[in-house]
Amino acid sequence: MTPTNDSAVKTPVAPVESALGGGDAVASPPPSRGHSRRRWAIRAEIALLAGPALLVFLTFVILPVIIAAYYGFFSWSGYGPATDFVGLRNYIVILQDDAFQSALRHNAIIVVLSLVIQGPIAIGLALLLNRKMKFQSSLRVLIFAPYVISEVVVGTGWSLILASNGALNGMLEKLGLEGLQQDWLSNPELAIWTLMAIITWKYIGFAVILFLAGLQGIPEEITEAAAIDGASYWQIQRRITLPLMGPTIRIWAFLSIIGSLQLFDLVYIVWGQYVAETAGTSTMATYMVSSGRNAGSYGYGNAVAVVIFLISLTVALLYQRFVLRRDTDGAVTGGSDN
């Protein structure tokens, strides 16, 4: 071991202390050029990666909303410049129109029925398909297939099947069940349920696949430990599986609500712009097209589009504030702890 010279060690301390004013904290050195360059490189990388997506979002989402809000203050036929300024008159007419109130009520009914009907069915199918069985992959494909079919094909097919002289009533007649024949599309008491049957058939596959993905994220050790402790299959699903699937279910519910508020294509294809209102299946989006573009009143149609946007935005913000907050807070907290 090499001997240490105490005087040699203590010699440089005195000048340092005197220069610092006798024991004050050492100030941090200014950032070097290399550090500044790294920060600018990170910013440039973020701009390069997020810039195109942000540009597309601003161009095709934010800008159309701003333009629609502008034209909503005019009585505009869609040709030439908008010069007939009417202020808030279009918005007042929208809120006072009985047809819009009926469409808004139909959207609310579709939101509730979609959650009540599709949710339990999708969870049950996901739990069933998550178990080992024969033809498991084929069943998943069959359930998911309607979701990837075009809305035009689905709407056209179902309109032919459910027409008064369509395939369904024809099959009931062949089976001797003429008493069950109905006017599935025009009867106001049945039309909303017909629409819900079509929506459920079309979109249940997306919910099932989403829930299956959530089930795959549940560790098998938890359910196996519960089974060893004597818990039955249904107790495991009710006490363990469903609570752990909570974030997935809430995300699906959010997507279902927003989609129900903006529903247009299936209603417009199956019922058309006029039958939908009399049959009780009109939505805010079909009202926008029938009262705006088809009526030659593009200023009014733009105002309706802004109202739909504000309603959807309000629902989304409230849902995130009171429902999704626990998930987002947990994600942010978990990210900061690491």
Beta strands, then each sheet from edge to edge (+ up, - down):
end
